[in-house]
Amino acid sequence: MLYLVRHGEAAASWGSHPDPGLSDLGLRQAESVAADLESLGIGRIITSPMQRCRETARPLEAKLGLSATIMEDVSEIATPAGISDRIAWLQGFMAGTWENEASTHTAWRDAMIASLEGLPDNTVVFTHFVAINAVVSKLQQRAETLVFRPTYCSVTSLERSADGLKVQRLGSESETRVL
């Protein structure tokens, strides 16, 4: 089993800060998800290089005595060059389909899934809303870029099958706005 964990609440919005850490609530969410994951036999922790994911991973690292490996492939989706309004771009992206997206975004999604497939079972991956949606969309063979709305520190479980990774359980959801 692989576990995709969305980071905790960030101290700043995606549109106003390029790499915020966690808010006080986000730090509490990270402690809570670490307590939930502690008993699952986790043997490896992976995190996006983004500060909010690294901070979300720290309580689990401390509980398990493990150090997280930073993996660029599970980072946030990159804003295309020449885009001045990241919020408007992301809102449009999340309202679309994978068929309408540039090859750089499908390449990002496919590289992320290939990296996940190479991880051993009992790995936790701290990542992002869009990244989790990209994985779920591909594994469920859905065209939409927005498949569900994982809340902060929700845990989406993936299992292995003869055909590759499959979504075993979606994480908890909430209304998420792109700000």
C-alpha positions in Angstrom: 0.0 0.0 0.0 1.1 3.5 -0.8 -0.4 6.5 1.0 -0.7 9.9 -0.6 -1.1 12.7 2.0 -2.1 16.2 1.1 0.0 18.7 3.1 -1.5 20.6 6.0 -3.0 24.1 5.7 -0.5 26.5 4.4 0.3 29.8 6.1 -0.2 31.7 2.8 -2.3 31.1 -0.3 -0.9 29.5 -3.4 -1.4 32.7 -5.4 0.3 35.0 -2.9 3.5 33.0 -1.8 5.6 30.7 -4.0 6.5 28.3 -1.1 4.7 28.9 2.2 5.1 26.8 5.3 2.3 25.6 7.4 -0.2 27.7 9.5 -0.7 26.9 13.1 -3.7 24.8 12.1 -1.6 23.1 9.5 0.9 22.1 12.1 -1.8 20.6 14.2 -3.2 18.7 11.2 0.3 17.3 10.5 0.5 16.0 14.1 -2.9 14.4 13.7 -2.2 12.6 10.4 1.1 11.4 11.9 -0.8 9.8 14.8 -3.1 8.2 12.2 -0.3 6.8 10.1 2.0 5.8 12.9 0.6 2.3 13.3 0.5 1.3 9.6 3.9 -0.2 9.4 5.4 2.7 7.4 8.9 2.0 6.2 9.6 5.0 4.0 8.6 8.7 3.9 8.7 10.7 0.6 8.0 14.4 0.4 7.6 17.1 -2.2 10.4 19.7 -1.9 7.8 22.3 -1.1 8.0 23.7 2.4 4.4 22.9 3.4 4.9 19.2 2.5 8.2 19.0 4.3 6.7 20.5 7.4 3.7 18.1 7.2 6.1 15.1 7.1 8.1 16.1 10.2 5.8 14.8 12.9 5.7 11.4 11.2 9.5 11.4 10.8 9.8 12.1 14.5 7.3 9.4 15.5 8.9 6.7 13.3 12.6 7.7 13.5 12.8 8.0 9.8 14.1 10.8 7.5 11.9 11.8 4.6 13.4 11.6 1.1 12.7 14.7 -1.0 11.3 13.7 -4.4 10.8 16.4 -7.1 8.4 14.2 -9.0 5.7 14.6 -6.4 6.0 18.3 -6.2 3.3 20.8 -7.1 2.4 21.3 -10.8 4.5 24.0 -12.4 3.0 27.2 -13.7 3.7 27.5 -17.4 6.2 30.1 -18.5 4.6 33.4 -19.4 1.7 33.1 -17.0 1.3 36.2 -14.8 -1.9 35.2 -13.0 -1.2 31.8 -11.4 -4.6 31.7 -9.7 -6.6 32.2 -13.0 -4.4 29.7 -14.8 -4.9 27.0 -12.1 -8.6 27.6 -11.9 -8.8 27.1 -15.7 -6.5 24.0 -15.5 -8.6 22.4 -12.8 -11.8 23.0 -14.8 -10.4 21.2 -17.8 -9.4 17.7 -19.0 -6.1 16.0 -19.5 -6.8 15.8 -23.2 -6.7 19.6 -23.4 -3.5 20.1 -21.5 0.0 20.7 -22.8 2.3 17.7 -23.0 4.4 19.1 -20.2 1.5 18.5 -17.7 0.8 15.0 -18.9 4.5 14.3 -18.8 4.6 15.6 -15.2 1.7 13.4 -14.3 3.1 10.3 -16.0 6.6 10.8 -14.4 5.0 11.1 -11.0 3.0 7.9 -11.4 6.1 6.1 -12.7 8.0 7.3 -9.6 5.2 6.1 -7.3 5.1 2.7 -9.0 8.8 2.4 -8.2 8.3 2.9 -4.5 8.1 0.0 -2.0 4.9 -0.7 -0.2 4.3 1.0 3.1 5.5 4.3 1.8 3.9 7.6 2.7 4.1 10.4 0.1 3.4 14.0 1.2 2.2 15.9 -1.8 -0.3 18.4 -3.2 -4.0 18.7 -4.1 -3.3 18.9 -7.9 -0.8 16.0 -7.8 -3.2 13.7 -5.9 -5.9 14.6 -8.4 -3.5 13.9 -11.3 -2.7 10.4 -9.9 -6.3 9.5 -9.2 -7.5 10.8 -12.6 -4.9 8.6 -14.4 -5.4 5.5 -12.3 -9.2 5.7 -12.6 -8.9 6.5 -16.4 -10.8 9.8 -16.0 -10.4 12.7 -18.3 -11.1 15.4 -15.8 -8.2 17.1 -14.0 -10.3 17.6 -10.9 -11.6 14.2 -9.7 -12.1 15.0 -6.0 -11.2 17.6 -3.4 -8.8 16.1 -0.8 -8.8 18.1 2.3 -5.7 19.1 4.2 -3.8 16.0 5.5 -6.3 13.6 3.9 -4.9 10.2 3.1 -5.5 8.5 -0.3 -4.5 4.9 -0.4 -3.1 3.1 -3.5 -2.7 -0.6 -3.8 -0.7 -2.7 -6.3 -2.4 -5.1 -8.7 -1.2 -7.1 -11.7 -2.0 -4.1 -13.8 -0.2 -1.5 -11.7 -1.3 0.9 -9.0 -5.1 1.2 -8.2 -6.9 3.6 -6.0 -7.9 1.7 -2.9 -9.5 4.6 -1.0 -9.9 8.3 -1.6 -8.9 10.6 1.2 -11.4 12.8 3.0 -12.8 15.8 1.1 -13.7 19.4 1.6 -14.4 22.4 -0.5 -11.0 23.8 -1.5 -10.6 27.2 -3.2 -7.7 28.3 -5.3 -6.6 31.7 -3.9 
